[in-house]
Amino acid sequence: MPKNKEKKPRKTMKEAFYASRNKIWTKKSARLKLHRSFKRSYREDYVRGLEAPGLVAHATSTLKILFKNWKLFGGLLLIIVFMNIIFVGLMSEDTYQTVQDSIDESSEVLQYGEIGRVAKSGLLLISTVATGGLTKGMTEVQQVFAFLFSAVTILVTVYYLRHLMAGNHPKIRDGLYNALSPLVSTMLTLLLIFVHLIPIFIFMIIYSTAIATDFLSQPLYAFLFWLFGSLLILLSAYLLPGSILALCASTVPGIYPMQAVHATSDMIQGRRTKFIIRVFFALLFIAVIWVIVMLPLIWLDLVLKQNIEWVEGIPFISFMLQIMTTFTVIYLTSYIYLFYRRMLDDPE
């Protein structure tokens, strides 16, 4: 006969509340706390070294890893591009043609009535990206698919890099089959990044309203506006690094999104400025790659469509823009993950 287990006395509501509070407080007290009180912080308390390559070395080394394993990442790029074409679609050729016609009409006001093909190619590239030509006309369902494919690209890229740095030789199908288990965690982390961007969105809305109402014409109002706007931007700049790095941590099977955010927030303490500088440099570096790749292609597209009639209906530039967009997601994910591994391996 099994022995009767002794029943534990039930806690009162007050005792249960204090027990739960103490448990949460114990977890929080174990985390790294810097600048989280109104006490003065001294530099020696928060300076944390990090052995990392320079800006150019980090950017080029990331590119070398991608090109060294071009079959692996190239296969992922083509799969994501074709999945986007099937479920999301390419940028409409009419949208691209509308931008081109607008530039042609604007060039009529110039002294000679025509701008060079190189300048026109640059204007087409800038106008197409800046005016949202890549996402213009997308339905809600297409936007959901685009968001989903971006999350898949991040997960598979991190999976490949993790195994490559461990000395393994993963195959394309390995990433597609095995890397998608933390998909929900990754999408929730992406949603958290969107939440951390809300202060910047608020600033953009207020700025557009201030311009429309001529609110900034008064010096005092302009000073107060830019002071308030700076605080909003600083708030997002403080929150975003931890949540962006959490995209790498959330890919580990078994870790929850908020656990990943707490871990990376502690890891980034004292290194936030370094990370922000590196992200801005990565965006500048990828912008240079866009110019080097897309400018000659747009120039070639202009030449061919002016001389060969049957080429006009081929969405060549739309296809290349989709390839470059997917490559940008893969590159930025690799860039951030390599920096994350540097911090993870750092003894401090």
PENORGI-V662554 format. One record per residue. RES is the residue in three letters. PSI is psi in whole degrees, -180 to 180 (999 if undefined). BURIAL is b if it has 24 or more other C-alpha atoms within 12 Angstrom, else e. D_FIRST is the distance of its C-alpha to the first C-alpha in whole Angstrom. Layout:
# PENORGI-V662554
res:RES psi:PSI burial:BURIAL d_first:D_FIRST
res:RES psi:PSI burial:BURIAL d_first:D_FIRST
This chain:
# PENORGI-V662554
res:MET psi:128 burial:e d_first:0
res:PRO psi:142 burial:e d_first:4
res:LYS psi:143 burial:e d_first:6
res:ASN psi:127 burial:e d_first:9
res:LYS psi:141 burial:e d_first:12
res:GLU psi:128 burial:e d_first:15
res:LYS psi:131 burial:e d_first:18
res:LYS psi:141 burial:e d_first:21
res:PRO psi:135 burial:e d_first:24
res:ARG psi:140 burial:e d_first:26
res:LYS psi:149 burial:e d_first:30
res:THR psi:167 burial:e d_first:33
res:MET psi:-38 burial:e d_first:35
res:LYS psi:-43 burial:e d_first:37
res:GLU psi:-40 burial:e d_first:35
res:ALA psi:-39 burial:e d_first:34
res:PHE psi:-46 burial:e d_first:37
res:TYR psi:-36 burial:e d_first:38
res:ALA psi:-43 burial:e d_first:35
res:SER psi:-41 burial:e d_first:36
res:ARG psi:-43 burial:e d_first:40
res:ASN psi:-36 burial:e d_first:39
res:LYS psi:-44 burial:e d_first:37
res:ILE psi:-41 burial:e d_first:40
res:TRP psi:-36 burial:e d_first:43
res:THR psi:-42 burial:e d_first:41
res:LYS psi:-44 burial:e d_first:41
res:LYS psi:-35 burial:e d_first:45
res:SER psi:-20 burial:e d_first:46
res:ALA psi:-14 burial:e d_first:45
res:ARG psi:159 burial:e d_first:48
res:LEU psi:128 burial:e d_first:51
res:LYS psi:112 burial:e d_first:53
res:LEU psi:132 burial:b d_first:57
res:HIS psi:33 burial:e d_first:60
res:ARG psi:29 burial:e d_first:57
res:SER psi:175 burial:e d_first:58
res:PHE psi:5 burial:e d_first:61
res:LYS psi:151 burial:e d_first:62
res:ARG psi:137 burial:e d_first:65
res:SER psi:133 burial:e d_first:64
res:TYR psi:149 burial:e d_first:66
res:ARG psi:-39 burial:e d_first:66
res:GLU psi:-14 burial:e d_first:65
res:ASP psi:-24 burial:e d_first:61
res:TYR psi:-3 burial:e d_first:61
res:VAL psi:125 burial:e d_first:63
res:ARG psi:120 burial:e d_first:61
res:GLY psi:162 burial:e d_first:63
res:LEU psi:119 burial:b d_first:62
res:GLU psi:104 burial:e d_first:64
res:ALA psi:150 burial:b d_first:65
res:PRO psi:167 burial:e d_first:68
res:GLY psi:176 burial:e d_first:71
res:LEU psi:-50 burial:b d_first:71
res:VAL psi:-41 burial:e d_first:73
res:ALA psi:-41 burial:e d_first:71
res:HIS psi:-44 burial:b d_first:68
res:ALA psi:-45 burial:b d_first:70
res:THR psi:-34 burial:b d_first:71
res:SER psi:-36 burial:e d_first:68
res:THR psi:-42 burial:b d_first:66
res:LEU psi:-38 burial:b d_first:69
res:LYS psi:-40 burial:e d_first:69
res:ILE psi:-42 burial:b d_first:65
res:LEU psi:-42 burial:b d_first:66
res:PHE psi:-30 burial:e d_first:69
res:LYS psi:-34 burial:e d_first:67
res:ASN psi:50 burial:e d_first:65
res:TRP psi:-30 burial:e d_first:67
res:LYS psi:-41 burial:e d_first:65
res:LEU psi:-56 burial:b d_first:62
res:PHE psi:-30 burial:b d_first:63
res:GLY psi:-39 burial:b d_first:66
res:GLY psi:-42 burial:b d_first:63
res:LEU psi:-43 burial:b d_first:61
res:LEU psi:-46 burial:b d_first:64
res:LEU psi:-39 burial:b d_first:66
res:ILE psi:-47 burial:b d_first:62
res:ILE psi:-39 burial:b d_first:62
res:VAL psi:-47 burial:b d_first:66
res:PHE psi:-33 burial:e d_first:66
res:MET psi:-38 burial:b d_first:62
res:ASN psi:-41 burial:b d_first:64
res:ILE psi:-40 burial:b d_first:67
res:ILE psi:-48 burial:e d_first:65
res:PHE psi:-25 burial:e d_first:63
res:VAL psi:-44 burial:b d_first:65
res:GLY psi:159 burial:b d_first:69
res:LEU psi:166 burial:b d_first:71
res:MET psi:135 burial:b d_first:74
res:SER psi:137 burial:b d_first:76
res:GLU psi:-29 burial:b d_first:80
res:ASP psi:-38 burial:e d_first:81
res:THR psi:-45 burial:b d_first:80
res:TYR psi:-40 burial:b d_first:81
res:GLN psi:-34 burial:b d_first:84
res:THR psi:-43 burial:e d_first:85
res:VAL psi:-42 burial:b d_first:84
res:GLN psi:-42 burial:b d_first:87
res:ASP psi:-37 burial:e d_first:89
res:SER psi:-40 burial:e d_first:89
res:ILE psi:-39 burial:b d_first:90
res:ASP psi:-41 burial:e d_first:93
res:GLU psi:-38 burial:e d_first:94
res:SER psi:-31 burial:e d_first:93
res:SER psi:-16 burial:e d_first:95
res:GLU psi:-22 burial:e d_first:98
res:VAL psi:-7 burial:e d_first:99
res:LEU psi:168 burial:e d_first:99
res:GLN psi:-42 burial:e d_first:103
res:TYR psi:1 burial:e d_first:103
res:GLY psi:2 burial:e d_first:101
res:GLU psi:139 burial:e d_first:98
res:ILE psi:156 burial:e d_first:96
res:GLY psi:159 burial:e d_first:95
res:ARG psi:-35 burial:b d_first:92
res:VAL psi:-45 burial:e d_first:90
res:ALA psi:-39 burial:e d_first:90
res:LYS psi:-38 burial:b d_first:89
res:SER psi:-43 burial:b d_first:87
res:GLY psi:-41 burial:b d_first:85
res:LEU psi:-38 burial:b d_first:86
res:LEU psi:-43 burial:b d_first:84
res:LEU psi:-48 burial:b d_first:81
res:ILE psi:-43 burial:b d_first:81
res:SER psi:-40 burial:e d_first:81
res:THR psi:-42 burial:b d_first:79
res:VAL psi:-44 burial:b d_first:76
res:ALA psi:-31 burial:e d_first:77
res:THR psi:7 burial:e d_first:77
res:GLY psi:27 burial:e d_first:74
res:GLY psi:-27 burial:b d_first:75
res:LEU psi:-30 burial:b d_first:72
res:THR psi:5 burial:b d_first:70
res:LYS psi:134 burial:e d_first:73
res:GLY psi:5 burial:e d_first:72
res:MET psi:135 burial:e d_first:68
res:THR psi:174 burial:e d_first:66
res:GLU psi:-39 burial:e d_first:63
res:VAL psi:-42 burial:e d_first:61
res:GLN psi:-37 burial:e d_first:63
res:GLN psi:-38 burial:e d_first:62
res:VAL psi:-43 burial:e d_first:59
res:PHE psi:-41 burial:e d_first:59
res:ALA psi:-42 burial:b d_first:61
res:PHE psi:-42 burial:b d_first:59
res:LEU psi:-44 burial:b d_first:56
res:PHE psi:-31 burial:b d_first:58
res:SER psi:-42 burial:b d_first:59
res:ALA psi:-40 burial:b d_first:55
res:VAL psi:-42 burial:b d_first:55
res:THR psi:-43 burial:b d_first:58
res:ILE psi:-47 burial:b d_first:56
res:LEU psi:-47 burial:b d_first:53
res:VAL psi:-38 burial:b d_first:54
res:THR psi:-46 burial:b d_first:57
res:VAL psi:-39 burial:b d_first:55
res:TYR psi:-46 burial:b d_first:52
res:TYR psi:-46 burial:b d_first:56
res:LEU psi:-40 burial:b d_first:57
res:ARG psi:-43 burial:b d_first:53
res:HIS psi:-35 burial:e d_first:53
res:LEU psi:-41 burial:e d_first:57
res:MET psi:-19 burial:e d_first:56
res:ALA psi:0 burial:e d_first:54
res:GLY psi:9 burial:e d_first:56
res:ASN psi:173 burial:e d_first:54
res:HIS psi:79 burial:e d_first:57
res:PRO psi:155 burial:b d_first:55
res:LYS psi:166 burial:b d_first:56
res:ILE psi:-43 burial:b d_first:57
res:ARG psi:-28 burial:e d_first:55
res:ASP psi:-44 burial:e d_first:52
res:GLY psi:-41 burial:b d_first:53
res:LEU psi:-32 burial:b d_first:53
res:TYR psi:-37 burial:e d_first:49
res:ASN psi:-16 burial:b d_first:47
res:ALA psi:-8 burial:b d_first:49
res:LEU psi:3 burial:b d_first:48
res:SER psi:-39 burial:e d_first:45
res:PRO psi:34 burial:b d_first:46
res:LEU psi:-42 burial:b d_first:48
res:VAL psi:-42 burial:b d_first:47
res:SER psi:-41 burial:b d_first:46
res:THR psi:-42 burial:b d_first:50
res:MET psi:-36 burial:b d_first:51
res:LEU psi:-35 burial:b d_first:50
res:THR psi:-39 burial:b d_first:51
res:LEU psi:-38 burial:b d_first:55
res:LEU psi:-37 burial:b d_first:54
res:LEU psi:-38 burial:b d_first:54
res:ILE psi:-42 burial:b d_first:57
res:PHE psi:-40 burial:e d_first:59
res:VAL psi:-41 burial:e d_first:57
res:HIS psi:-18 burial:b d_first:59
res:LEU psi:-7 burial:b d_first:62
res:ILE psi:-41 burial:e d_first:62
res:PRO psi:-38 burial:b d_first:65
res:ILE psi:-40 burial:b d_first:67
res:PHE psi:-40 burial:e d_first:67
res:ILE psi:-42 burial:e d_first:68
res:PHE psi:-42 burial:b d_first:71
res:MET psi:-40 burial:e d_first:72
res:ILE psi:-46 burial:e d_first:72
res:ILE psi:-38 burial:e d_first:74
res:TYR psi:-44 burial:e d_first:76
res:SER psi:-37 burial:e d_first:77
res:THR psi:-40 burial:e d_first:78
res:ALA psi:-38 burial:e d_first:80
res:ILE psi:-42 burial:e d_first:82
res:ALA psi:-33 burial:e d_first:83
res:THR psi:4 burial:e d_first:83
res:ASP psi:36 burial:e d_first:85
res:PHE psi:-30 burial:e d_first:83
res:LEU psi:5 burial:e d_first:84
res:SER psi:-26 burial:e d_first:87
res:GLN psi:128 burial:e d_first:87
res:PRO psi:-42 burial:e d_first:87
res:LEU psi:-46 burial:e d_first:84
res:TYR psi:-38 burial:e d_first:82
res:ALA psi:-41 burial:e d_first:82
res:PHE psi:-46 burial:e d_first:81
res:LEU psi:-38 burial:e d_first:78
res:PHE psi:-49 burial:b d_first:77
res:TRP psi:-29 burial:e d_first:77
res:LEU psi:-47 burial:e d_first:75
res:PHE psi:-42 burial:e d_first:72
res:GLY psi:-37 burial:b d_first:72
res:SER psi:-39 burial:e d_first:72
res:LEU psi:-39 burial:e d_first:69
res:LEU psi:-44 burial:b d_first:67
res:ILE psi:-41 burial:e d_first:68
res:LEU psi:-35 burial:b d_first:67
res:LEU psi:-46 burial:e d_first:63
res:SER psi:-39 burial:b d_first:63
res:ALA psi:-29 burial:b d_first:64
res:TYR psi:-38 burial:b d_first:61
res:LEU psi:-33 burial:b d_first:59
res:LEU psi:-42 burial:b d_first:59
res:PRO psi:-43 burial:b d_first:59
res:GLY psi:-41 burial:b d_first:55
res:SER psi:-32 burial:b d_first:55
res:ILE psi:-44 burial:b d_first:57
res:LEU psi:-25 burial:b d_first:55
res:ALA psi:-21 burial:b d_first:52
res:LEU psi:-35 burial:b d_first:53
res:CYS psi:-42 burial:b d_first:53
res:ALA psi:-32 burial:b d_first:49
res:SER psi:-12 burial:b d_first:48
res:THR psi:-12 burial:b d_first:48
res:VAL psi:125 burial:b d_first:45
res:PRO psi:135 burial:e d_first:42
res:GLY psi:-7 burial:e d_first:40
res:ILE psi:138 burial:b d_first:42
res:TYR psi:156 burial:b d_first:42
res:PRO psi:-47 burial:b d_first:46
res:MET psi:-30 burial:e d_first:46
res:GLN psi:-42 burial:b d_first:44
res:ALA psi:-42 burial:b d_first:47
res:VAL psi:-43 burial:b d_first:50
res:HIS psi:-41 burial:b d_first:48
res:ALA psi:-46 burial:b d_first:48
res:THR psi:-29 burial:b d_first:52
res:SER psi:-39 burial:b d_first:53
res:ASP psi:-37 burial:b d_first:52
res:MET psi:-33 burial:b d_first:54
res:ILE psi:-8 burial:b d_first:57
res:GLN psi:129 burial:b d_first:58
res:GLY psi:-3 burial:b d_first:61
res:ARG psi:11 burial:b d_first:62
res:ARG psi:-42 burial:b d_first:62
res:THR psi:-41 burial:e d_first:66
res:LYS psi:-42 burial:b d_first:66
res:PHE psi:-43 burial:b d_first:64
res:ILE psi:-42 burial:b d_first:66
res:ILE psi:-42 burial:e d_first:69
res:ARG psi:-37 burial:b d_first:68
res:VAL psi:-44 burial:b d_first:67
res:PHE psi:-40 burial:e d_first:70
res:PHE psi:-38 burial:b d_first:72
res:ALA psi:-41 burial:b d_first:69
res:LEU psi:-40 burial:e d_first:71
res:LEU psi:-42 burial:e d_first:74
res:PHE psi:-43 burial:b d_first:74
res:ILE psi:-30 burial:b d_first:72
res:ALA psi:-38 burial:b d_first:75
res:VAL psi:-40 burial:e d_first:78
res:ILE psi:-41 burial:e d_first:76
res:TRP psi:-44 burial:b d_first:76
res:VAL psi:-44 burial:b d_first:80
res:ILE psi:-38 burial:e d_first:81
res:VAL psi:-48 burial:e d_first:79
res:MET psi:-30 burial:b d_first:80
res:LEU psi:-49 burial:b d_first:83
res:PRO psi:-34 burial:b d_first:85
res:LEU psi:-41 burial:b d_first:83
res:ILE psi:-39 burial:b d_first:84
res:TRP psi:-44 burial:b d_first:87
res:LEU psi:-39 burial:e d_first:87
res:ASP psi:-40 burial:b d_first:86
res:LEU psi:-43 burial:b d_first:89
res:VAL psi:-46 burial:e d_first:91
res:LEU psi:-41 burial:e d_first:90
res:LYS psi:-21 burial:e d_first:90
res:GLN psi:-20 burial:e d_first:93
res:ASN psi:-22 burial:e d_first:95
res:ILE psi:119 burial:e d_first:92
res:GLU psi:-43 burial:e d_first:92
res:TRP psi:-9 burial:e d_first:89
res:VAL psi:-17 burial:e d_first:87
res:GLU psi:-32 burial:e d_first:87
res:GLY psi:-1 burial:e d_first:84
res:ILE psi:122 burial:e d_first:81
res:PRO psi:60 burial:b d_first:79
res:PHE psi:-46 burial:b d_first:79
res:ILE psi:-38 burial:b d_first:79
res:SER psi:-41 burial:b d_first:76
res:PHE psi:-43 burial:b d_first:74
res:MET psi:-35 burial:b d_first:75
res:LEU psi:-37 burial:b d_first:74
res:GLN psi:-40 burial:b d_first:70
res:ILE psi:-45 burial:b d_first:70
res:MET psi:-35 burial:b d_first:71
res:THR psi:-45 burial:b d_first:69
res:THR psi:-41 burial:b d_first:66
res:PHE psi:-38 burial:b d_first:67
res:THR psi:-42 burial:b d_first:67
res:VAL psi:-44 burial:b d_first:63
res:ILE psi:-44 burial:b d_first:63
res:TYR psi:-48 burial:b d_first:65
res:LEU psi:-37 burial:b d_first:64
res:THR psi:-44 burial:b d_first:60
res:SER psi:-42 burial:b d_first:61
res:TYR psi:-48 burial:b d_first:63
res:ILE psi:-39 burial:b d_first:60
res:TYR psi:-40 burial:b d_first:58
res:LEU psi:-37 burial:b d_first:60
res:PHE psi:-37 burial:b d_first:60
res:TYR psi:-41 burial:b d_first:57
res:ARG psi:-34 burial:b d_first:56
res:ARG psi:-45 burial:b d_first:58
res:MET psi:-36 burial:b d_first:57
res:LEU psi:-37 burial:e d_first:53
res:ASP psi:-7 burial:e d_first:55
res:ASP psi:135 burial:e d_first:57
res:PRO psi:-23 burial:e d_first:55
res:GLU psi:999 burial:e d_first:56
